């Protein structure tokens, strides 16, 4: 029987790699050091092969256990975005979900067990065609499991358009709950248009008791996202 820790702190950040392998600025590591996370989830991350420097940076945060979704090279030098999860505790990755609608969907999700919870790190691809968007969310609704989902879901619940309603549908189907983070934005688009598209979902005995968006020192210099920090009550 798994025994979950009573409390943990999770942080997630979209690195804005945009399918290109990029160096991780020192400010990204230092910023997470100030957040004191137990688990870090990095999305829109590209790592075709293990990076020693990145692993060393994570060890400085006390995060010795690392899992990364599989790399997919869709043309020379261009890789589908990935998800990295680094934890203080031993981490085992689950088999990727079946039947992804495309390679981007496959590499932008990572399911692990760590600290006694089943955690999904997720970055929803930003499909431009409506058919691709709804096809992806129907697939996600059928395969998503575990105790907690955190990452860039590319949906702002405050918007009333049909594309934004997919999150409510997924939450209803899976009995997920969502905590409203403190802070005004998680993504700053071109022209200064702000939105709240990074979220933490939870269910069952695992609860997110609080969450907040932390822009500095990450945005706007190093990425276009704020970090999302969530306090988790994970006692079973």
C-alpha positions as CSV (number, residue, x, y, z in Angstrom):
1,X,0.0,0.0,0.0
2,X,1.3,3.4,-0.9
3,X,1.8,5.9,2.0
4,X,1.6,9.5,0.9
5,X,3.4,12.3,2.7
6,X,1.1,14.6,4.5
7,X,2.3,17.8,2.8
8,X,4.2,18.7,-0.2
9,X,4.9,21.8,-2.4
10,X,4.7,21.6,-6.2
11,X,6.0,24.1,-8.7
12,X,5.4,24.1,-12.4
13,X,6.9,26.4,-15.1
14,X,6.5,26.6,-18.9
15,X,10.0,27.2,-20.2
16,X,8.9,28.5,-23.6
17,X,11.4,26.2,-25.5
18,X,9.0,26.1,-28.5
19,X,10.3,22.7,-29.8
20,X,14.0,23.9,-29.7
21,X,16.6,22.6,-27.3
22,X,17.7,25.6,-25.1
23,X,20.0,26.2,-22.2
24,X,18.2,26.6,-18.8
25,X,19.2,30.1,-17.4
26,X,20.7,30.2,-13.9
27,X,17.9,32.5,-12.9
28,X,15.4,29.7,-13.5
29,X,17.2,27.4,-11.0
30,X,17.7,30.3,-8.5
31,X,14.0,31.2,-8.8
32,X,13.0,27.7,-7.9
33,X,15.4,27.6,-5.0
34,X,13.5,30.5,-3.5
35,X,10.2,28.6,-4.0
36,X,11.6,25.6,-2.0
37,X,9.6,23.0,-4.0
38,X,9.5,19.3,-3.2
39,X,8.5,18.5,-6.8
40,X,9.1,20.6,-10.0
41,X,7.2,20.1,-13.2
42,X,8.8,21.8,-16.3
43,X,6.7,22.0,-19.4
44,X,7.4,23.1,-23.0
45,X,10.8,21.6,-22.3
46,X,13.1,20.0,-24.9
47,X,15.7,17.5,-23.9
48,X,16.6,15.0,-26.8
49,X,19.1,13.3,-24.5
50,X,19.9,13.6,-20.8
51,X,21.6,16.9,-19.9
52,X,24.2,16.6,-17.1
53,X,24.1,20.4,-16.4
54,X,20.3,20.2,-15.9
55,X,20.5,17.3,-13.6
56,X,23.2,19.0,-11.5
57,X,21.0,22.1,-11.3
58,X,18.1,20.0,-10.0
59,X,20.3,18.3,-7.5
60,X,21.2,21.8,-6.1
61,X,17.5,22.1,-5.4
62,X,17.4,18.8,-3.6
63,X,15.6,17.2,-6.5
64,X,17.6,14.0,-7.2
65,X,14.9,11.9,-8.9
66,X,14.1,12.9,-12.5
67,X,11.7,11.6,-15.2
68,X,11.3,13.0,-18.7
69,X,8.7,12.2,-21.3
70,X,10.1,10.5,-24.4
71,X,11.8,12.8,-27.0
72,X,10.2,12.8,-30.5
73,X,12.1,14.4,-33.4
74,X,9.6,15.4,-36.0
75,X,12.1,17.0,-38.3
76,X,15.9,17.4,-38.1
77,X,16.7,19.6,-35.1
78,X,13.1,20.1,-34.1
79,X,11.7,18.1,-31.2
80,X,8.2,17.9,-29.8
81,X,8.0,19.7,-26.4
82,X,8.4,17.4,-23.4
83,X,7.6,17.4,-19.7
84,X,10.2,16.9,-17.0
85,X,9.3,16.0,-13.4
86,X,12.0,16.3,-10.7
87,X,11.3,15.2,-7.1
88,X,12.9,14.8,-3.7
89,X,11.5,11.3,-3.5
90,X,12.0,8.2,-5.7
91,X,10.0,8.5,-8.8
92,X,8.6,5.9,-11.2
93,X,7.1,6.8,-14.5
94,X,4.0,5.1,-15.8
95,X,3.5,3.8,-19.4
96,X,2.4,6.7,-21.6
97,X,-1.4,6.7,-22.3
98,X,-2.6,4.8,-25.4
99,X,-3.9,6.3,-28.6
100,X,-2.6,9.9,-28.6
101,X,-4.1,11.9,-31.5
102,X,-0.6,13.0,-32.5
103,X,3.1,13.0,-31.5
104,X,2.8,16.3,-29.7
105,X,0.1,14.9,-27.4
106,X,2.3,11.9,-26.7
107,X,5.4,13.9,-25.6
108,X,3.5,16.7,-23.7
109,X,2.3,14.4,-20.9
110,X,4.1,12.5,-18.1
111,X,2.6,10.3,-15.5
112,X,4.6,9.4,-12.4
113,X,4.3,8.2,-8.9
114,X,6.3,10.1,-6.3
115,X,5.9,11.0,-2.7
116,X,3.0,8.5,-2.6
117,X,0.8,10.3,-5.1
118,X,0.1,9.6,-8.8
119,X,1.0,12.9,-10.5
120,X,0.5,14.0,-14.1
121,X,2.7,16.8,-15.5
122,X,0.9,18.2,-18.6
123,X,1.2,20.8,-21.3
124,X,-1.8,20.9,-23.6
125,X,-0.6,21.7,-27.2
126,X,-2.1,24.9,-28.6
127,X,-4.0,23.5,-31.6
128,X,-5.2,26.1,-34.0
129,X,-7.7,23.9,-35.8
130,X,-10.9,23.4,-33.8
131,X,-11.2,19.7,-34.8
132,X,-7.7,19.0,-33.5
133,X,-8.4,20.8,-30.3
134,X,-11.6,18.9,-29.5
135,X,-10.1,15.6,-30.6
136,X,-7.2,16.1,-28.1
137,X,-9.5,16.9,-25.2
138,X,-11.7,13.9,-25.9
139,X,-8.6,11.7,-25.8
140,X,-7.3,13.4,-22.6
141,X,-10.7,12.9,-20.9
142,X,-10.5,9.2,-21.6
143,X,-6.9,8.6,-20.4
144,X,-6.2,11.0,-17.6
145,X,-6.0,9.4,-14.2
146,X,-4.2,9.6,-10.9
147,X,-4.5,12.0,-8.0
148,X,-3.2,15.3,-9.3
149,X,-2.6,17.2,-12.6
150,X,-0.4,20.2,-12.8
151,X,0.9,22.3,-15.7
152,X,0.0,24.5,-18.7
153,X,-3.5,23.5,-19.8
154,X,-3.8,26.3,-22.3
155,X,-7.3,27.1,-21.1
156,X,-8.5,30.2,-19.2
157,X,-11.7,29.3,-17.3
158,X,-12.7,32.9,-17.1
159,X,-13.3,32.9,-20.9
160,X,-16.8,32.1,-22.2
161,X,-15.9,30.7,-25.6
162,X,-16.6,27.1,-26.5
163,X,-12.9,26.2,-26.7
164,X,-12.5,27.1,-23.0
165,X,-15.4,24.8,-21.9
166,X,-13.3,21.7,-22.4
167,X,-11.7,22.1,-19.0
168,X,-15.1,22.1,-17.2
169,X,-16.1,19.0,-19.2
170,X,-12.9,17.2,-18.2
171,X,-13.3,18.1,-14.5
172,X,-16.9,16.9,-14.4
173,X,-16.1,13.6,-16.2
174,X,-13.2,12.8,-13.8
175,X,-14.5,14.4,-10.6
176,X,-11.6,16.8,-10.6
177,X,-11.4,20.0,-8.5
178,X,-9.4,23.1,-9.1
179,X,-8.0,25.6,-6.7
180,X,-8.0,29.3,-7.8
181,X,-4.4,30.5,-7.7
182,X,-3.6,33.9,-6.2
183,X,-2.1,36.4,-8.6
184,X,-3.4,38.1,-11.7
185,X,-1.9,36.0,-14.5
186,X,0.1,32.9,-15.5
187,X,0.8,33.7,-19.2
188,X,1.7,37.0,-20.8
189,X,1.1,37.0,-24.5
190,X,2.2,39.4,-27.2
191,X,0.9,42.9,-26.7
192,X,0.6,42.4,-23.0
193,X,-2.5,40.2,-23.1
194,X,-2.6,38.2,-19.8
195,X,-4.4,35.0,-19.1
196,X,-4.6,32.3,-16.4
197,X,-3.9,29.0,-18.2
198,X,-1.6,27.1,-15.7
199,X,-3.6,25.0,-13.3
200,X,-3.6,22.3,-10.7
201,X,-6.4,19.8,-10.6
202,X,-6.9,17.3,-7.8
203,X,-9.3,14.7,-6.5
204,X,-9.9,12.1,-3.8
205,X,-7.9,12.4,-0.6
206,X,-5.2,14.5,-2.3
207,X,-6.1,18.2,-1.9
208,X,-4.5,21.4,-3.2
209,X,-5.0,23.8,-0.2
210,X,-3.5,26.9,-1.9
211,X,-1.9,28.0,-5.1
212,X,-0.2,31.2,-6.4
213,X,1.3,32.5,-9.6
214,X,4.9,33.8,-9.2
215,X,6.1,35.8,-12.2
216,X,9.6,36.9,-11.0
217,X,12.3,36.1,-11.7
218,X,11.0,33.9,-14.6
219,X,8.8,36.3,-16.7
220,X,9.1,38.2,-18.9
221,X,12.9,37.8,-19.3
222,X,13.3,34.1,-19.4
223,X,9.9,32.8,-20.4
224,X,6.4,34.1,-21.0
225,X,4.9,32.2,-18.0
226,X,4.8,32.7,-14.3
227,X,5.6,29.7,-12.1
228,X,2.6,28.1,-10.4
229,X,3.2,27.0,-6.9
230,X,0.7,24.7,-5.1
231,X,0.5,23.5,-1.5
232,X,-0.7,19.9,-1.5
233,X,-2.3,18.0,1.4
234,X,-1.6,14.4,0.4
235,X,-2.4,12.3,3.5
236,X,-4.4,9.1,2.9
